[in-house]
Amino acid sequence: MAFVVESRWSSELKSAVVVPMPKHLNEKKGYNQALELARVVVNSLTQRGYRIKLEKDVVGKKSPISSTEIRNACGENFDCAVRRHDENLVVLKQLDRPVAIIIDDVRTTGASVAALAKKLREAGARRVYAAVISRDAVIKDVGMCIVKEIYEVHDYYDDNYPYTLDELAEIYSAAIHWRREWDPIRSLAAKLKDGAELVGLLRQLPSFSLAQQKAAELRGSLELAIRLGAVPLPMGWSEYPKLLMEYGRGVVDPPLLIFRMGRPLNFVEWPVAVVGTRDPTESGLKAAAEVGRLLAKRGVPVVTGLARGVDRAAVKGARSAGGWVIGVWPALWKRVLKSTEPRRTHIVLYREISYFLKRDDSTAVAEYAFSDDARRGFDQMLAARNRIISGMSRAVIIPESRYRERGWGTKYQVKYGIKAGKLVIVMRPSTDAEDVWRAFKFFIDEGAVEAKDPEEAVEIALGANPHE
């Protein structure tokens, strides 16, 4: 657990306190497993040089209301459970550090963690995180989820977060239902840069009533996504990539809302996208891995689409040099019905994200929380996610591609890259394969810049002014 805390939130530890889930004040039997865990975590981090502090009496329980009693009173009503847990807690002292990390042994519904996070905010914490050993809700609420190590970041409790769940649902609904009505909102990004609020601007539009009608259908999806660890990032919010807001100059419309899991999108260097064929040659694989490695050595995040082939080679290369990788997929989860349990819906994290998020140096980004929210075919969603890959990056590097008349995903870098004013760099092939050369010539004819090797491709990409 200490390793996970360090890898997730190392930049926060100098101003953090560790807070174990409190026991009832008048409980005499047993011991507090959360407190024992917290002590081990603090000792381990202290030995690694962090001046982290254990605070075991910030929040206490004022009466012995058990989780069983709360569950019997509230059933499966999560909001009710949170309120009951909140009523059962009392702030004992103020925190002297702005970050709090909750430690617990088991997380079932998350109501206790949510209530404790709220109390820690009242005690002076600006940000609250949570780490648990076991998450029972993965089995009970999420079913056959591929990745069991989903963790929850309580960014949603940040007082600076500008939107309520209902407002987020309105934004989400507008993004989904206005696919053919983008003209009225093409100026939103420019206005938001001046500090205007997204919901306020959307509500001025005549057709916003449709989004309000549909928002109730999506509120449940948003609430579940947040509980599963996704952070919704509306256009204009501080973590929403600025390059994506500026993207396209009216040619491409960036999404009103994206979801993030993993490392927050707080860039020091603007990222570079690396994309290409799912079926590369050996030389293409080596080139993609080398591009990822060189970018990581320069401290530049790598953005890719998580597909097999070039994308995953770039991920491997970046990770070999300790780099930060941002994977973009159309949606985070899908809902499936198992034949053995036809009445039960299972929430499954896409295997591309599952494979990806097992490492700590990762951020997963998606336009949709759940694929069935999108009301469109998955092939369309795969194509549309390319605009996010290009849009959030200062440049796009294509180590290798193969020309196809149909089903050629890399070709969208013409539509979402070159035609939208993004620098696209294509590497000269090191193979005799005809379709690889045909793809190379296609991109050059469309306006891509040629690079002879990974070193030159990276230098060209890093020489680009991302705001031009």
N, C-alpha and C positions, 0 to 999 in steps of 0.2 A: 504493500500500500504506500509506503514512503517513496518508493521508486515512481509509482504512478503520480503521486502528488507533485513530486519534483519535476517529472517530465511534462505534466500538464500545465503547471502554474509556477514554474521556477522564477519567472520575472516578478511574481507577486509576493514571494516568500519573505522578502526583506521587510515587508510591512504587514505580515499576516499573523493571525493567532489561530491556533487549532482548538476547536470547540467540540467535545464529545456530546453525543445525545444524552441529556440528563435523565437520571432516575427520579422516581418520586421521592420527595424529601423525607417521608416517614417510612420508606421501605427499609426493612432491616435484613431480610434474607438475600442471599446471593451476592453477586458483585456486578459492577457495571462493565460489561464487555466492551462497550464503546470507549469508556475511560481507559481501560487497559490498552486497547488498540491505539488510542490517541497518544498515550505515553510512549509506546514503542515508536510511533511515527515521529514524534518530536525528538526523541533521543537519537534516532537514526539520522534525521535531517540536521540536528545539531552537530553530530559527528562529521557531517559532510560540509560544515562551515556556515550553515544558515543560522541566523539569530532569530529563530522562530520561537513562539511563546505558546505554552499550554494554558488555556483559560477554562477551568472546569466549573466555575460558578458565575458565569455571565447570565445564564438563563436557567431557571429551575422550574419544577412542577409544583403547583400550589395545592393540588389535591390528588389523591390516588385514583384517578380515572384511567382505567386500563384500555389498551387498544381494543380488547374484546368488547368492552362496554360501548366504546365509540362505534365499533363496527356494527353492533346490534342496533344502535340508535340510528345510524345513518345508512345502513345497507351498503350499496355500491356508489352512493352519492359522494364523489370525491370532494366537492366544494363543502358539503356538510362536515365531512371528516376533518378537513383543514380547519374549519371554524371551531369544531370541538377541541381539536388539538391546540389551537391558538388560545382558547379559553382556559386550557389546562396549564398553560405556561406563564411564567412571570419573569420579567427582567430584573435581575438582582444587582447588576452593576453595569456601568458604561464601559465600552471598549476604548482602549487608547491606541488602537491601530485600525486602519481603514478596511482591511481585508480579513474575512473569517472563512475558515475551512471546517465544515461539519464532518465529523467522523462517526460512523455507525457500523454495527456489525451486519444488520439485515435491513433491507428496504423492501417493504411490501407494496403498499399503494403510493407511497411518497408523501402522504399527508403529514406525517410527523416532521419530515425534512422541510416541507413547504412551510409549516407553521413555525419551526425553529428559525428558518431563514428570515421570515418576517420579523420575528422578535430580535434577531441580530441586527437587522436594519434599524429597528427602533433603538438599539443600544449603540448605534454609531457606525456600523459597518457599511461602507459604500458598495462593496461587492461581496457576494457570498457564494462559495462553492461547496460541493458535497462529494464525499467519497465513501463508498460502502464496500464491504467484502462480498456480500451476496445480495442479489436482487430478485426477490421472490416474484415480483410483478412481471418479470420476463416470462415466467412460466404461466402465471395466472391470467395476466391481462394481454400479453403480447403473443402467446402461443409459440409457434415454431419460428421464432426469430433466429436468423442465422448467426448474428453476432450477439453473444451474451454480455460482452463487455461494454455495453452502452452506458455512458456516464452522463450525469445531469449537471449542467452549469446553470446556476440561478441568475443569469443575466436579466431574466424577466423581472426580478425584484429591484432592479436599478431604478432609482427615482428619476433618472434622466431619460429613461425609455419613454418615447413620446406618445405611444399608442396603447389603448386598451385592447382586450381580446376582441371586442365587438368592432372596433375600428380596423383592426388587422383583418378581420373577416370581410369587411367592406372592401379593403384594398385587394385582398386575395380574390374576391368575387369579381371586382372590376377587371383585374388582370386576366381572369379566365374567360369572362363573358363578352369582353369588348374587342375580341380579335379583329373584327371587321370595322371597328369604329375608332381607330387610333388617332385619326387626324385632330380631333379636339384636344388631345392631351400631349401633342408632340413638343409643346413648349414647357411641359412640367419641369423637366430637368433644369432648365435655365432659371426658372422661378425658384425652385427648391434650393439652388445654390445661393440664392439671396436670402434664405432663411424661412421661406413660406412653408406651411405644413401641407403634407400631401393630401390628407383627408379633407382639409378645408378647400383645397383647389378642386378635388374630385367632386365635392358636393355642390359646386357651382355649375357643374355640367348638367344639361337637361336630361341626359339619359342615365344619370346616376341612380335614379329610382330602381332600375333593373338590378344594379349591384346590391342595393339595400334589400331587395326582395330575396335575392339568392344568398345573401350573406349568412342567413340563419342555417342554411344547409351545410355551410363550410365551417361554421364555428366549432363543431365537434372535431373536425379534422385538425384544425389549428390547435385546439386544446390538447388533443392526443399527441400531436407532433412535439409540442413544447414539453409535455410530460416525458416523452421518450428522448429528450435531449437536444432537439433541434431549436435553433435560435432564428426567428423570423427577422429579416433585414429589409424594411421598406426603403424604397428609393428616397434619398435625402437623409437617412439615418447615418450616424457617424461611421458605422462599420460598412455601409454599402460602398462598394468600390467606386471611387470618384471617376475613374476612367470609363467604367460601364455607364455611369450617368451621362458622360459627355459623348458617348459613342454614337457614331453613325451620321451625325449632321443631318438628321431627318431621313436618312436612307434606311436605317435599322432602328427599331424601337426596342430599347432595353426593357427588361421586366420591371413591373412596379414593385415586386416583392420577390426576394430569394430566401432560401433557407440555408443555414450553415450548421454543420456539426464538426466538432474538433476545434483546432486552433483558431482563435479569432482573426479576422481579416484586417489586421493592423499592420500595413505595409511600411517598411522603411525604404526598400527598393521596389519599384513597380515590377510586377512579375512578367515573365515571358512565356508564351504558350508554345508547346511542342506537340505537334499532331502528325498523323500520317497513316499509312496503310496498316491494316490488320494482318497482312501477309507479307512482311518484309523479307528481303534477302538477308543473308548473313551480314553483308556489309552495311545494309540499312539498319539492322539491329544495333550493330556496333556504333554507327554514327549517332543514332538516337540516344543511346546510353552515354556517349561521350558529350553530347550537347547538354544533357541533364546534369552530368558531373561538372562540366565547366561552369554552367550557370550557378550551381550550388556553391562551388568554390568562390565565386564572386559575391556570394550572399544574396543571390536573386532567386525568389520563389519561382517554381516551375508549375505552370497550369497545363493540364491535359485532360483528355476525355475518358480515361480509365478503360479504353478498349484494349484488347490484346494487340500484340505487335509493337508498333512504334511507341504508342502511348505508354505501355507498361515498361518498355525498355528505358524510356526517358525517366520514369518513376524510379526504376532500379538504379540508374546512373546518378540521379540527384541524391537518393538516399545513401549511396556509397560514399558521398562526400559530406554527409550530414545535413543535407538541404531540406528545405520546406517544400512540400508538394501539395498542390491544390487540385483535387479531382472534381470534375463537373459531370453530373449525370442528370437526366431529365427529372427524375423524382427520387426520393429517398426510400420510400417503402411502397409495397404493393399489398393488396388484400387478396388472400386466396382462400378458397373453400376446399378442405380436404375430403376426399371421398369417404374416408372412414368417420368423419365428423361433419356431415353435410350442413348442419345448422350452425356451425361455429366458424367465424371468420378469423383467420390467422394473419397477423401483421408480419411481413417478411421484408427485411432489409435487402435491397438488391445485392446480388453476390459480388458485383463489381465494387460496391461500397464496402461490403463485408470484408473482402480481400484487402481493401485499401486501409480501412480504419483500424486494423489490428496493430498498426504502427502509430507511435505518438507524434511523428513529425508530419501530420496530415491534417488537411481541412477538406471536408466534402461539401460541395455546393450544389444545390438543385433549385430549379424554378418551382417545383411542386413538392409538397410534402408526400402526397400519395398519388400514384400514377392515375388512378381512376377519378381523381379530382379534375383532371385536365380536360375531360370531354373531347379528346382528340386521340388519333392513332399514335402508337408508340414510335413508329418511324418518323412521323411529323415532329414528335417531341425530341427525338435524337437529332434531327436536323436543326431544330430551334435552339438546342443547347449549345450549338457551335457559335452562336452570336454572343453567348456569355463567355465562352472560352476566349474568343477574339476580343470582346469588348473590355474585359477586365485586365487585358495584357497590353504592355507597351509595344510588342511585336509578336509575330507568329513565325515559328521556324518549322519547316516541313523537311525532315531528314530524308524521307523517301515516300513516294506514293505510287499507286498503280492506276492507270487510266481505265475507267469503265464507263460505258454508256449510261448505265443505271446503277443505283445502289452504291454510289461513290460518295461517301461522307466527306472526305477531305475536300471535294470540289466546293463545298459550301464556304471554304475559306476565300473563294472568289466573291461570293455574294456577301458574306458577313465580314470579310477581311478587306480585300483590295477595293471593292466598290464602296465600302464604308470608310475608306481613308486610312485603313490600318496597314502598317508595314508588314508585308508577307515575304519571307525569305525561303527560297527553295534550294536545296543542296544539289549540286551536280552529281548525277548517279555514278557509282563505282561498279556498275554491272552492265551486262549486255542485254538485259531483259527489255524487250520491245515496249511492253506496257509501262515500265518504269520511265523509260526515256520519253514516251508519248505524254505521260503525266507531267514530266519536267518541262517539256516544251509548251504544253498547255498553260501552265502557270506563268512561264516567262512571257508568253504572248498576251496574257491577261494583265500583266504589269507587276509580277513578282520580281524580287531582286535575287540574283544568282549568288551563291556562295560555293566556293570550291571544297571546303572542308568544315568540320565542326567549329574550329577556332575562328575562322572568318565569319561563320554564321552568327556566333555569339557576339563577336565584336561589332558586327553591323547592327544586331538587335539592341545592344547596349548603347550604341551611338544615336539611337532614335530618340527624338523629343516626344514623349508620350502625349503631350498636349497639343501638338501640331496637327 
